[in-house]
Amino acid sequence: MSKVPIWIDSDCGVDDSVALFAAFKLENAEIKGISAVAGNVEEEKTFLNIRNIAHMAKRNDIKVYHGAEKPLILPLETAKHVHGENGLGDIIIEESQVPHETEKAWDVLYRVAKECNGELVVITLGPLTNIAIALGKYPDLEKYIKKILMMGGAVIGGNATPCAEFNVFADPHGAEVVFKSNIEKVMFGLDVTLKAYIDLDDIEEIKEHGSVAANYFYQAVKPSLKFYEDIGMEGKTCMHDTCPVLYVGYPELFSGEVCGVYVETEGKVTMGKTVCDRESNFKFDKRDTLVIFDVDQQKFSAKVKEIVKSI
């Protein structure tokens, strides 16, 4: 059976690093490249984080490319209050010594998508700036991407504002470009990712494994327990970005429904909100986004533990 070609776009923070671990372990997929984008922290840091996480997982064979340093229109707003100054909870990990790639992410993405003959699946873990730039520069890219699996958005309230989830809020104009495209989309918003958590017992179990990756995971993730306690999730921490990655290998863990999705780019207090039309009330031009609402939490957390302990 041929493997699914995937491209990952990441603003590598703590939960992104776990998602990358998961991607490295997908038996049915082949990573064609990873692109860095500004989001949780500045792009230069996310670029280095991706390289160093790949190095930790002994995957220096995977090429990492520079992407957008700021959103399409708005100024950059990071999430350092959650992910630390370096994006990895301020944990220092061994640096990759692999020479840097010099091509820009959107140029390589276009070339790779064409080489994959329309079978490439793009997984986005951060703001959608790079994908929007690629679609703007190469209008025919739409026909070469099979599907976009994105962590972003929310039908329920947001986490960056009462209305908006961070990845969409960080670049609503980039998100609008992607949602308006004719590419099939699967949206993993806060509706599902807040259910995709591990608990303190899981974290302690991973720590006991004792590997470099397990120790990093413990140090990086445990401080986030306070953040989630403050929002009513005591003893839990969410693995938001791992959801679209695990969907590639284990789609049976998730369920949702096809909707029309519109990104608000003008509202004074609603900027970045993903308006989800579940009942066709807005008569959107197209309903081409599978919005994921549920996950089998027990199987999800078991898979996260299995993955981190296997690195």
Residue frames relative to the residue before (quaternion, step in Angstrom):
aa qw qx qy qz dx dy dz
M 1.0000 0.0000 0.0000 0.0000 0.00 0.00 0.00
S 0.4142 -0.7238 0.4921 0.2498 3.59 -0.76 1.02
K 0.4743 -0.6891 0.4780 0.2678 3.54 -1.12 0.71
V 0.5149 -0.6284 0.4931 0.3114 3.55 -1.21 0.62
P 0.3049 -0.7439 0.5560 0.2109 3.64 -0.69 0.97
I 0.0223 -0.8175 0.5753 -0.0162 3.59 -0.75 1.01
W 0.1661 -0.7250 0.6599 0.1067 3.51 -1.30 0.60
I 0.1656 -0.7997 0.5726 0.0722 3.59 -0.84 0.97
D 0.1173 -0.7696 0.6259 0.0471 3.56 -0.97 0.94
S 0.0452 0.8560 -0.5008 0.1203 3.58 -0.48 1.19
D 0.2279 -0.7110 0.6456 0.1602 3.53 -1.25 0.68
C 0.1926 -0.8990 0.3634 0.1504 3.47 1.08 1.02
G 0.0670 0.7457 -0.6519 0.1206 3.47 -0.51 1.40
V 0.7991 -0.2982 0.1974 0.4833 3.57 -1.24 -0.31
D 0.7358 0.4050 -0.2651 0.4736 3.61 0.71 -0.97
D 0.5501 0.5823 -0.3981 0.4470 3.60 1.20 -0.43
S 0.6464 0.5395 -0.3361 0.4222 3.58 0.92 -0.85
V 0.6406 0.4957 -0.3249 0.4882 3.59 1.05 -0.70
A 0.6236 0.5328 -0.3327 0.4653 3.58 1.06 -0.75
L 0.6406 0.5088 -0.3251 0.4744 3.58 1.03 -0.75
F 0.5948 0.5414 -0.3609 0.4720 3.59 1.01 -0.74
A 0.6620 0.5132 -0.3005 0.4561 3.57 0.92 -0.94
A 0.6542 0.5173 -0.3128 0.4544 3.58 0.96 -0.85
F 0.6394 0.5365 -0.3255 0.4443 3.57 1.00 -0.81
K 0.7359 0.4260 -0.2165 0.4797 3.57 1.16 -0.62
L 0.4415 0.6847 -0.4720 0.3368 3.61 1.22 0.10
E 0.3104 -0.7864 0.5085 0.1634 3.57 -0.53 1.15
N 0.7283 0.4308 -0.2403 0.4756 3.59 1.15 -0.53
A 0.7071 0.4349 -0.2511 0.4979 3.59 1.26 0.18
E 0.2031 -0.7443 0.6236 0.1261 3.54 -1.30 0.50
I 0.3205 -0.7583 0.5384 0.1799 3.58 -0.66 1.12
K 0.2371 -0.8044 0.5363 0.0957 3.56 -0.62 1.19
G 0.7709 -0.2051 0.1365 0.5874 3.56 1.25 -0.30
I 0.1931 -0.7492 0.6197 0.1319 3.54 -1.30 0.38
S 0.1463 -0.7970 0.5816 0.0713 3.56 -0.89 0.91
A 0.3518 -0.7301 0.5550 0.1874 3.53 -1.13 0.76
V 0.0221 -0.7812 0.6239 -0.0015 3.55 -1.10 0.74
A 0.5233 -0.6125 0.4829 0.3433 3.57 -1.14 0.57
G 0.2513 0.7601 -0.5701 0.1848 3.56 -1.03 0.79
N 0.7904 0.2429 -0.1238 0.5485 3.56 0.01 -1.29
V 0.7513 -0.0435 0.0350 0.6576 3.54 1.15 -0.81
E 0.7297 -0.4072 0.2954 0.4630 3.59 -1.27 -0.04
E 0.6566 -0.5589 0.3463 0.3696 3.56 -1.17 0.66
E 0.6209 0.5474 -0.3578 0.4323 3.61 0.93 -0.78
K 0.6720 0.4790 -0.2935 0.4824 3.58 1.03 -0.74
T 0.6542 0.4988 -0.3344 0.4597 3.60 0.93 -0.78
F 0.6019 0.5610 -0.3428 0.4532 3.57 1.11 -0.72
L 0.6902 0.4623 -0.2756 0.4837 3.57 0.86 -0.96
N 0.6321 0.5438 -0.3388 0.4358 3.59 0.98 -0.79
I 0.6435 0.5154 -0.3251 0.4632 3.58 0.93 -0.87
R 0.6567 0.5123 -0.3084 0.4595 3.57 0.88 -0.95
N 0.7124 0.4701 -0.2686 0.4466 3.57 0.86 -0.95
I 0.6177 0.5143 -0.3432 0.4861 3.59 1.10 -0.62
A 0.6303 0.5142 -0.3305 0.4786 3.59 1.01 -0.76
H 0.6357 0.5263 -0.3187 0.4662 3.57 1.03 -0.81
M 0.6325 0.5320 -0.3289 0.4569 3.59 0.96 -0.84
A 0.7270 0.4188 -0.2232 0.4963 3.55 1.04 -0.84
K 0.4455 -0.7097 0.4325 0.3328 3.58 1.34 0.17
R 0.5101 0.6119 -0.4377 0.4169 3.56 0.99 0.91
N 0.1253 0.8183 -0.5441 0.1364 3.55 0.77 1.07
D 0.5152 0.6415 -0.4109 0.3926 3.57 1.30 -0.04
I 0.6308 0.5461 -0.3296 0.4418 3.58 1.20 -0.46
K 0.3338 -0.7630 0.5239 0.1786 3.56 -0.79 1.03
V 0.1753 -0.7784 0.6005 0.0513 3.52 -1.04 0.97
Y 0.1451 -0.8275 0.5419 0.0221 3.57 -0.83 1.05
H 0.5135 -0.6295 0.4959 0.3068 3.53 -1.17 0.70
G 0.1051 -0.7905 0.6012 0.0505 3.54 -1.12 0.76
A 0.8233 -0.2581 0.1877 0.4694 3.53 -1.24 -0.56
E 0.3438 -0.7520 0.5352 0.1728 3.55 -1.02 0.90
K 0.7867 0.0996 -0.0636 0.6059 3.57 1.28 -0.22
P 0.6379 -0.5222 0.3901 0.4102 3.60 -1.22 0.30
L 0.7018 -0.4695 0.3202 0.4294 3.58 -1.25 0.28
I 0.8326 0.1226 -0.0135 0.5399 3.59 0.84 -0.97
L 0.7400 0.4362 -0.2327 0.4561 3.58 0.77 -1.02
P 0.5589 -0.5655 0.4613 0.3938 3.63 -1.20 0.29
L 0.5826 -0.6015 0.4265 0.3419 3.55 -1.20 0.56
E 0.0173 -0.7467 0.6649 0.0093 3.53 -1.05 0.91
T 0.2182 -0.8066 0.5397 0.1028 3.59 -0.61 1.12
A 0.3803 -0.6877 0.5603 0.2617 3.55 -1.36 -0.07
K 0.1175 0.8371 -0.5233 0.1078 3.56 0.93 0.92
H 0.5762 0.5907 -0.3814 0.4166 3.58 1.16 -0.47
V 0.6953 0.4112 -0.2581 0.5300 3.57 1.27 -0.37
H 0.8134 0.3128 -0.1162 0.4764 3.57 0.82 -1.07
G 0.5397 -0.6316 0.4082 0.3784 3.61 1.22 -0.02
E 0.7050 -0.4734 0.3252 0.4162 3.56 -1.29 0.24
N 0.7621 0.3641 -0.2135 0.4910 3.60 0.95 -0.79
G 0.5740 -0.6209 0.3674 0.3874 3.60 1.25 -0.07
L 0.7326 0.3680 -0.2116 0.5321 3.57 1.23 -0.38
G 0.6552 -0.5218 0.3106 0.4494 3.56 1.01 0.78
D 0.5354 -0.6484 0.3608 0.4033 3.56 1.34 0.46
I 0.3805 0.6703 -0.5170 0.3725 3.55 1.17 0.68
I 0.2800 -0.7566 0.5695 0.1573 3.59 -0.87 0.95
I 0.0346 -0.8025 0.5956 -0.0080 3.57 -0.72 1.08
E 0.6749 -0.5108 0.3497 0.4016 3.55 -1.26 0.45
E 0.3937 -0.7489 0.4929 0.2031 3.55 -0.92 0.96
S 0.4756 -0.6380 0.5326 0.2882 3.51 -1.18 0.71
Q 0.2570 -0.7708 0.5667 0.1366 3.56 -1.05 0.81
V 0.3855 0.7233 -0.4818 0.3099 3.57 1.29 0.20
P 0.5385 -0.6309 0.4371 0.3478 3.63 -0.89 0.83
H 0.5168 -0.6550 0.4597 0.3041 3.58 -1.05 0.80
E 0.4097 -0.6463 0.5791 0.2812 3.56 -1.17 0.64
T 0.3042 -0.7907 0.5102 0.1480 3.58 -1.01 0.79
E 0.5661 0.5945 -0.3954 0.4120 3.61 1.17 -0.37
K 0.4892 -0.6535 0.4924 0.3019 3.56 -1.14 0.63
A 0.6531 -0.5726 0.3451 0.3556 3.53 -1.10 0.82
W 0.6998 0.4966 -0.2970 0.4189 3.60 0.77 -0.99
D 0.6351 0.5208 -0.3369 0.4603 3.59 1.09 -0.62
V 0.6724 0.4771 -0.2932 0.4841 3.57 0.96 -0.86
L 0.6156 0.5530 -0.3491 0.4397 3.59 0.97 -0.80
Y 0.6570 0.5092 -0.3138 0.4589 3.58 0.91 -0.88
R 0.6703 0.4986 -0.3021 0.4592 3.57 0.87 -0.93
V 0.6711 0.4976 -0.2950 0.4636 3.57 0.90 -0.94
A 0.6361 0.5344 -0.3330 0.4459 3.59 0.95 -0.84
K 0.6564 0.4956 -0.3131 0.4748 3.59 0.97 -0.81
E 0.6485 0.5256 -0.3156 0.4512 3.57 1.00 -0.83
C 0.6910 0.4723 -0.2687 0.4768 3.58 1.14 -0.63
N 0.3902 -0.7798 0.4363 0.2221 3.57 1.31 0.20
G 0.7568 -0.4216 0.2157 0.4505 3.54 0.86 0.97
E 0.5970 0.5909 -0.3545 0.4108 3.59 1.24 0.15
L 0.4844 0.6993 -0.4275 0.3059 3.61 1.24 -0.16
V 0.1828 -0.7487 0.6304 0.0930 3.55 -1.00 0.95
V 0.1933 -0.7864 0.5810 0.0822 3.58 -0.73 1.10
I 0.1306 -0.7787 0.6120 0.0459 3.56 -0.87 1.03
T 0.0864 -0.8112 0.5777 0.0289 3.59 -0.61 1.10
L 0.1674 -0.8110 0.5595 0.0342 3.54 -0.85 1.08
G 0.7577 0.2929 -0.1655 0.5592 3.58 1.28 -0.04
P 0.7745 -0.2465 0.2275 0.5364 3.60 -1.14 -0.54
L 0.4791 -0.7220 0.4409 0.2339 3.57 -1.10 0.75
T 0.2457 0.8270 -0.4787 0.1628 3.58 1.25 0.39
N 0.6811 0.4985 -0.3054 0.4408 3.60 0.76 -0.98
I 0.6726 0.4901 -0.3045 0.4633 3.57 0.92 -0.89
A 0.6321 0.5271 -0.3271 0.4643 3.58 1.03 -0.76
I 0.6415 0.5102 -0.3222 0.4736 3.59 0.97 -0.82
A 0.6482 0.5224 -0.3142 0.4564 3.58 0.94 -0.88
L 0.6762 0.4858 -0.2941 0.4693 3.59 0.92 -0.89
G 0.6508 0.5123 -0.3155 0.4630 3.58 1.08 -0.66
K 0.7040 0.4585 -0.2622 0.4749 3.56 0.99 -0.84
Y 0.7881 0.1776 -0.0725 0.5849 3.57 1.07 -0.76
P 0.2178 -0.8322 0.4942 0.1253 3.62 0.20 1.24
D 0.6801 0.4830 -0.3048 0.4596 3.61 1.09 -0.56
L 0.3917 0.7300 -0.4798 0.2888 3.61 1.25 0.05
E 0.5395 0.6558 -0.3917 0.3542 3.58 1.09 -0.69
K 0.7299 0.4517 -0.2558 0.4448 3.56 0.86 -0.92
Y 0.6750 0.4883 -0.2982 0.4659 3.59 1.25 -0.19
I 0.6526 0.4524 -0.3218 0.5157 3.60 1.25 -0.10
K 0.3782 -0.7517 0.4971 0.2117 3.57 -0.65 1.09
K 0.7984 -0.1117 0.1601 0.5696 3.55 0.88 -0.96
I 0.1960 -0.7385 0.6275 0.1502 3.55 -1.22 0.55
L 0.1373 -0.7568 0.6364 0.0580 3.55 -0.83 1.08
M 0.0036 0.8571 -0.5121 0.0561 3.58 -0.32 1.19
M 0.2558 -0.6903 0.6468 0.1990 3.52 -1.12 0.74
G 0.5034 0.6280 -0.4607 0.3742 3.52 -0.45 1.21
G 0.7464 0.4098 -0.2952 0.4335 3.51 -1.26 0.41
A 0.0314 -0.7758 0.6295 0.0292 3.53 -1.37 0.00
V 0.3390 -0.6799 0.6052 0.2377 3.51 -1.17 0.65
I 0.6488 0.4460 -0.2849 0.5468 3.55 1.14 -0.71
G 0.7372 -0.3934 0.2862 0.4689 3.61 -1.23 -0.12
G 0.5474 -0.6612 0.4261 0.2856 3.54 -1.27 0.40
N 0.4203 -0.6774 0.5301 0.2889 3.53 -1.37 -0.19
A 0.6255 0.4795 -0.3442 0.5102 3.59 1.29 -0.15
T 0.7415 -0.0057 0.0059 0.6709 3.53 1.22 -0.73
P 0.6889 -0.4563 0.3238 0.4609 3.62 -1.17 0.09
C 0.7355 0.4121 -0.2217 0.4900 3.59 1.21 -0.48
A 0.8209 0.3268 -0.0996 0.4577 3.56 0.93 -0.91
E 0.4059 -0.6650 0.5817 0.2338 3.52 -1.17 0.81
F 0.6497 -0.5922 0.3097 0.3623 3.58 -1.00 0.84
N 0.6934 0.5036 -0.3205 0.4036 3.64 0.66 -1.00
V 0.6861 0.4378 -0.2803 0.5090 3.59 1.03 -0.71
F 0.6281 0.5382 -0.3267 0.4572 3.58 1.00 -0.80
A 0.6313 0.5662 -0.3311 0.4138 3.60 1.02 -0.80
D 0.7882 -0.0434 0.0153 0.6137 3.59 1.15 -0.58
P 0.1073 -0.8386 0.5316 0.0516 3.60 0.32 1.19
H 0.6394 0.5294 -0.3367 0.4444 3.58 1.05 -0.66
G 0.6290 0.5073 -0.3288 0.4888 3.57 1.08 -0.68
A 0.6429 0.5195 -0.3160 0.4658 3.55 1.00 -0.85
E 0.6248 0.5499 -0.3389 0.4387 3.57 1.00 -0.80
V 0.6255 0.5384 -0.3343 0.4551 3.59 0.97 -0.83
V 0.6956 0.4794 -0.2777 0.4574 3.57 0.85 -0.97
F 0.6846 0.4791 -0.2984 0.4612 3.60 0.86 -0.88
K 0.6700 0.4841 -0.3034 0.4740 3.60 1.12 -0.57
S 0.5229 0.6424 -0.4155 0.3759 3.59 1.21 -0.29
N 0.5254 -0.6442 0.4656 0.3036 3.55 -1.30 0.32
I 0.4345 0.6893 -0.4635 0.3484 3.58 1.25 0.32
E 0.5013 -0.6232 0.5033 0.3270 3.57 -1.06 0.73
K 0.1013 -0.8226 0.5595 0.0056 3.56 -0.86 0.98
V 0.1113 -0.7385 0.6592 0.0880 3.54 -1.24 0.64
M 0.1616 -0.8242 0.5412 0.0413 3.57 -0.56 1.21
F 0.1134 -0.7631 0.6355 0.0320 3.54 -0.80 1.12
G 0.0042 0.8328 -0.5506 0.0565 3.54 0.09 1.32
L 0.7612 -0.3708 0.2676 0.4598 3.54 -1.31 -0.12
D 0.5065 0.6574 -0.4160 0.3718 3.58 1.20 -0.45
V 0.7691 0.2963 -0.1643 0.5419 3.57 1.03 -0.81
T 0.6829 0.5285 -0.3262 0.3846 3.60 0.86 -0.85
L 0.6091 0.5302 -0.3656 0.4628 3.60 1.16 -0.40
K 0.6410 0.4721 -0.3171 0.5154 3.57 1.31 -0.17
A 0.6336 0.5244 -0.3129 0.4750 3.58 1.31 -0.28
Y 0.2813 0.7884 -0.4878 0.2476 3.53 0.55 1.21
I 0.2287 -0.6835 0.6564 0.2227 3.47 -1.43 0.13
D 0.3442 -0.7569 0.5153 0.2078 3.58 -1.13 0.48
L 0.7586 -0.3968 0.2658 0.4431 3.55 -1.33 0.08
D 0.6257 0.5332 -0.3409 0.4560 3.60 1.00 -0.73
D 0.6337 0.5227 -0.3244 0.4690 3.59 1.03 -0.80
I 0.6559 0.5195 -0.3064 0.4538 3.56 0.94 -0.93
E 0.6658 0.4918 -0.2983 0.4752 3.58 0.94 -0.87
E 0.6260 0.5367 -0.3367 0.4546 3.60 1.03 -0.74
I 0.6515 0.5008 -0.3138 0.4757 3.57 0.98 -0.82
K 0.6202 0.5548 -0.3398 0.4383 3.58 0.97 -0.84
E 0.6592 0.5397 -0.3063 0.4247 3.58 0.94 -0.91
H 0.5394 0.6260 -0.4053 0.3910 3.59 1.19 -0.40
G 0.3135 -0.8369 0.4080 0.1864 3.56 1.19 -0.61
S 0.4898 0.6580 -0.4489 0.3543 3.62 1.19 0.03
V 0.6797 -0.4595 0.3625 0.4421 3.58 -1.30 0.20
A 0.6727 0.4927 -0.2943 0.4671 3.58 0.91 -0.93
A 0.6503 0.5166 -0.3173 0.4578 3.59 0.98 -0.82
N 0.6613 0.4981 -0.3063 0.4699 3.58 0.97 -0.82
Y 0.6213 0.5228 -0.3331 0.4793 3.57 1.04 -0.81
F 0.6483 0.5364 -0.3147 0.4393 3.57 0.86 -1.01
Y 0.6691 0.5101 -0.3019 0.4483 3.56 0.85 -0.98
Q 0.6980 0.4779 -0.2777 0.4553 3.57 0.84 -0.99
A 0.7066 0.4766 -0.2653 0.4508 3.57 0.99 -0.85
V 0.7431 0.4447 -0.2225 0.4478 3.55 0.96 -0.90
K 0.6189 0.6016 -0.3691 0.3447 3.60 0.88 -0.84
P 0.6412 0.5270 -0.3601 0.4260 3.67 0.89 -0.71
S 0.6101 0.5775 -0.3580 0.4075 3.60 1.12 -0.55
L 0.4812 0.6733 -0.4376 0.3517 3.60 1.22 -0.28
K 0.6342 0.5293 -0.3322 0.4553 3.59 1.04 -0.74
F 0.6242 0.5420 -0.3336 0.4531 3.57 1.00 -0.83
Y 0.7177 0.4374 -0.2601 0.4752 3.57 0.86 -0.95
E 0.5716 0.5689 -0.3822 0.4512 3.58 1.13 -0.52
D 0.6596 0.5304 -0.3001 0.4399 3.56 1.02 -0.84
I 0.7302 0.3618 -0.2413 0.5270 3.61 1.19 -0.39
G 0.6865 -0.5466 0.2673 0.3981 3.55 1.19 0.59
M 0.6193 0.5186 -0.3525 0.4725 3.59 1.23 0.37
E 0.0276 -0.8505 0.5251 -0.0128 3.57 0.71 1.09
G 0.8378 0.1826 -0.1577 0.4897 3.55 -0.97 0.96
K 0.6836 0.4414 -0.2748 0.5121 3.58 1.27 0.29
T 0.0313 -0.7643 0.6415 0.0574 3.54 -1.29 0.39
C 0.3868 -0.7688 0.4747 0.1844 3.56 -0.87 1.00
M 0.2571 -0.7396 0.6081 0.1306 3.52 -1.13 0.83
H 0.1317 -0.8601 0.4881 0.0681 3.56 0.70 1.16
D 0.7725 0.4248 -0.2134 0.4209 3.55 0.61 -1.19
T 0.5638 0.6008 -0.3936 0.4078 3.57 1.20 -0.28
C 0.5348 0.6688 -0.3935 0.3343 3.60 1.16 -0.51
P 0.7306 0.4101 -0.2871 0.4644 3.67 0.60 -0.94
V 0.6080 0.5466 -0.3594 0.4499 3.59 1.12 -0.55
L 0.6931 0.4647 -0.2865 0.4707 3.58 0.82 -0.94
Y 0.5501 0.6173 -0.3917 0.4035 3.59 1.16 -0.49
V 0.5976 0.5769 -0.3577 0.4267 3.59 1.09 -0.68
G 0.7862 0.3271 -0.1632 0.4983 3.56 0.91 -0.92
Y 0.8099 0.1781 -0.0474 0.5569 3.56 1.12 -0.69
P 0.0100 -0.8501 0.5266 -0.0015 3.62 0.63 1.06
E 0.5760 0.6164 -0.3707 0.3884 3.57 1.19 -0.50
L 0.5689 0.5994 -0.3833 0.4125 3.60 1.23 -0.26
F 0.7646 0.3748 -0.1556 0.5007 3.57 1.22 -0.53
S 0.0324 -0.7806 0.6228 0.0414 3.55 -1.26 0.45
G 0.0948 0.7969 -0.5901 0.0883 3.56 -1.14 0.65
E 0.3500 -0.7157 0.5522 0.2458 3.53 -1.25 -0.41
V 0.5199 -0.6418 0.4721 0.3081 3.54 -1.17 0.65
C 0.0089 0.8085 -0.5832 0.0790 3.55 -0.81 1.09
G 0.4286 -0.5980 0.5760 0.3562 3.49 -1.38 -0.04
V 0.0838 -0.8083 0.5821 0.0264 3.59 -0.88 0.90
Y 0.0865 -0.7830 0.6159 -0.0037 3.54 -0.91 1.03
V 0.2656 -0.7657 0.5663 0.1496 3.59 -0.96 0.88
E 0.3376 -0.7422 0.5480 0.1866 3.56 -0.77 1.06
T 0.0560 -0.8296 0.5554 -0.0096 3.59 -0.66 1.13
E 0.7256 0.4445 -0.2373 0.4686 3.61 1.22 -0.06
G 0.5568 0.6586 -0.3911 0.3213 3.59 1.08 -0.55
K 0.5137 -0.6623 0.4565 0.2985 3.56 -0.95 0.91
V 0.7987 0.1975 -0.1022 0.5591 3.59 1.00 -0.79
T 0.7009 0.4561 -0.2651 0.4800 3.60 1.27 -0.09
M 0.2922 0.7804 -0.5062 0.2222 3.60 1.25 0.19
G 0.8185 0.2433 -0.1945 0.4828 3.57 -0.86 1.02
K 0.4740 0.6624 -0.4562 0.3584 3.58 1.23 0.03
T 0.2626 -0.7191 0.6170 0.1824 3.57 -1.07 0.76
V 0.1947 -0.7864 0.5814 0.0747 3.54 -0.42 1.29
C 0.1281 -0.8253 0.5497 0.0137 3.54 -0.47 1.24
D 0.1900 -0.7895 0.5789 0.0734 3.56 -0.62 1.18
R 0.1100 -0.8287 0.5484 0.0214 3.57 -0.17 1.29
E 0.7685 0.3703 -0.1721 0.4926 3.59 1.14 -0.58
S 0.4811 -0.6792 0.4182 0.3638 3.61 1.29 0.15
N 0.2934 0.7864 -0.4978 0.2184 3.58 1.12 0.56
F 0.7197 0.4298 -0.2489 0.4851 3.57 1.09 -0.71
K 0.3049 -0.7778 0.4944 0.2400 3.58 1.28 -0.19
F 0.0520 0.8150 -0.5704 0.0876 3.56 0.80 1.04
D 0.6340 -0.5521 0.3830 0.3828 3.56 -1.18 0.57
K 0.8173 -0.0047 0.0335 0.5752 3.57 0.99 -0.76
R 0.2228 -0.7245 0.6372 0.1390 3.51 -1.26 0.60
D 0.2182 0.8174 -0.4904 0.2092 3.56 0.14 1.30
T 0.6071 0.5321 -0.3644 0.4642 3.58 1.19 0.45
L 0.2525 -0.7278 0.6189 0.1535 3.54 -0.79 1.06
V 0.1436 -0.7953 0.5866 0.0523 3.57 -0.45 1.22
I 0.2719 -0.7803 0.5470 0.1342 3.56 -0.61 1.19
F 0.1438 -0.8225 0.5487 0.0410 3.56 -0.81 1.05
D 0.8213 0.1868 -0.0700 0.5344 3.59 1.07 -0.60
V 0.0870 -0.7655 0.6365 0.0367 3.53 -1.29 0.57
D 0.4477 -0.6336 0.5510 0.3072 3.56 -1.19 0.59
Q 0.2932 -0.8225 0.4581 0.1665 3.56 0.05 1.32
Q 0.6575 0.5221 -0.3283 0.4328 3.61 0.89 -0.82
K 0.6827 0.4567 -0.2885 0.4920 3.58 0.93 -0.86
F 0.6088 0.5573 -0.3435 0.4481 3.56 1.10 -0.71
S 0.7004 0.4593 -0.2819 0.4680 3.60 0.75 -1.00
A 0.6182 0.5362 -0.3449 0.4598 3.59 1.06 -0.70
K 0.6583 0.5032 -0.3082 0.4673 3.58 0.99 -0.80
V 0.6202 0.5337 -0.3444 0.4602 3.61 1.00 -0.76
K 0.6582 0.5020 -0.3111 0.4668 3.59 0.89 -0.90
E 0.6477 0.5264 -0.3143 0.4524 3.57 0.92 -0.90
I 0.6692 0.5158 -0.2978 0.4443 3.57 0.93 -0.92
V 0.7007 0.4686 -0.2931 0.4512 3.59 0.70 -1.05
K 0.6802 0.4857 -0.2972 0.4617 3.60 0.96 -0.78
S 0.6579 0.5131 -0.3140 0.4531 3.60 1.23 -0.31
I 0.5557 0.6173 -0.3893 0.3981 3.60 1.27 -0.24
